[in-house]
Amino acid sequence: MTRIADTVAINQAGHLEIGGVDSLKLVKEFGTPVIAYDVKRIKTTIKHFKQAFETAGLPYRVTYASKAFSALAMYRLVADAGLGCDVVSGGELYAALKGGMPPERIEFHGNNKLPAELAMAVDAQIGCIVVDNFQEIQFLDQILQEKKTEISVVLRVAPGIEAETHRYISTGQQNSKFGFDVLSGQADRALQELLNNPRMKVRGVHCHIGSQIFAVNGFLMAVDKMVELLQKWQQQFDFTAEILNLGGGFGTKYTEADQPLPPEEFTTKIITEVKQRIKNAQLPLPEIWIEPGRAIAGEAATTLYTVGSRKDVEGVCHFVAVDGGMGDNIRPALYQAKYEAFLASRPQALDEQIVTVVGKYCESGDILVKGAALPITHPGDILAIPSTGAYGYTMASNYNRNPRPAVVFCEDGKAQLIIRRETYADMLNCDLT
Ligand SMILES: *Cc1c(COP(=O)(O)O)cnc(C)c1O
């Protein structure tokens, strides 16, 4: 089973294994669907990201974009590994703090931060707010005046770059809903406004060109644009950035067709470009921040499902249905995202059929894998879909009143339940009679 060898492992019994735990044992203990993370894989990826900076001897910060997978245990793990995190809502901020992330390592993103969310961030004394638009500056200023305090901010800009990815996850272009537009001079006005504000300490600049990007070129272009901007701001406003935040979006492997560069290589290329450009521009070297989300969480998890019904229309279509679907992984429906599937009990069995793996939700778009090559399956078989660690659980819903799945952390042969499966009663928690 070489085609999945670098996202999953197979044990001596010939079963899929996650973090040293036999997948069939996981299913017995926790049921299906279950999302199982290989914790060591998360730790290794984090180490590789950090190593790229440490080898280059640069001041840096890696902040985990927690919208990829937000769980108390994940914040704990990431904090213990020395990272900070991004949050994009009051709810994520609440979870990050509860999970033990030190507030000074939290940055707050988003295009419509509510005044209540901004107030919460100010009260928690988080590391910085990534200011996105003029309205937000007003809201934040009011809060800071009322609370007689100040906060560090980083200015998010849209540098005018089209990343080669799905348009829903491309965010650096001029018509993006995120950040101050550079080309029209909006970003300059924003900086001026922030510099005139005694309650906001402008520490630097941020861009995020999109997600699931494989070509390092987009990042290098972003670096060039950002350094150009910093050079201009130095001359025009006598502003020296302490932080250059280049965002996240490092592409990861979902299927064999995806060939991402290893994180350390990708990061090293970016670092080299930053050093060169900053030197050419004769600017002091800022701290370089990156914000990987899926690159940390994505490949680390595999979702296990139980096979149920099937439908065959000879010569037309073959469907194999599992006990989850768009409620635990909406990415195929949302972005036409592609995944691979295989049997947890016989991951190396020969492929005998091409099927569409569908879920149990009442939508024709409830598809998990199109064109999955599988052995003949039977009801009760355990189907595994790897690389489901990012934007799966965090986008999960209770559509059709299906409970959200359980999530486990697996490491050194031990499995720890970190999010229990929802119950029917949980789903009625907010219903009033
Ligand atoms: C979503 C997002 C990220 C992380 O994107 P990934 O593709 O998960 O790496 C980082 N920074 C910002 C601002 C984001 O919106």
The ligand as an SDF file (V2000), in Angstrom:
LIG
                    3D

 15 15  0  0  0  0  0  0  0  0999 V2000
   -6.9220   29.8130    7.6460 C   0  0  0  0  0  0  0  0  0  0  0  0
   -5.7930   30.6690    7.9790 C   0  0  0  0  0  0  0  0  0  0  0  0
   -4.5440   30.1080    8.2550 C   0  0  0  0  0  0  0  0  0  0  0  0
   -4.2570   28.6380    8.1440 C   0  0  0  0  0  0  0  0  0  0  0  0
   -4.4760   28.1190    6.8730 O   0  0  0  0  0  0  0  0  0  0  0  0
   -4.0250   26.6110    6.5920 P   0  0  0  0  0  0  0  0  0  0  0  0
   -4.3800   26.3740    5.1720 O   0  0  0  0  0  0  0  0  0  0  0  0
   -4.8190   25.7500    7.5050 O   0  0  0  0  0  0  0  0  0  0  0  0
   -2.5760   26.5300    6.8690 O   0  0  0  0  0  0  0  0  0  0  0  0
   -3.5250   30.9590    8.6380 C   0  0  0  0  0  0  0  0  0  0  0  0
   -3.7150   32.2920    8.7370 N   0  0  0  0  0  0  0  0  0  0  0  0
   -4.9130   32.8620    8.4770 C   0  0  0  0  0  0  0  0  0  0  0  0
   -5.0570   34.3100    8.6220 C   0  0  0  0  0  0  0  0  0  0  0  0
   -5.9840   32.0740    8.0900 C   0  0  0  0  0  0  0  0  0  0  0  0
   -7.1480   32.6480    7.8170 O   0  0  0  0  0  0  0  0  0  0  0  0
  1  2  1  0
  2  3  1  0
  2 14  2  0
  3  4  1  0
  3 10  2  0
  4  5  1  0
  5  6  1  0
  6  7  2  0
  6  8  1  0
  6  9  1  0
 10 11  1  0
 11 12  2  0
 12 13  1  0
 12 14  1  0
 14 15  1  0
M  END
$$$$
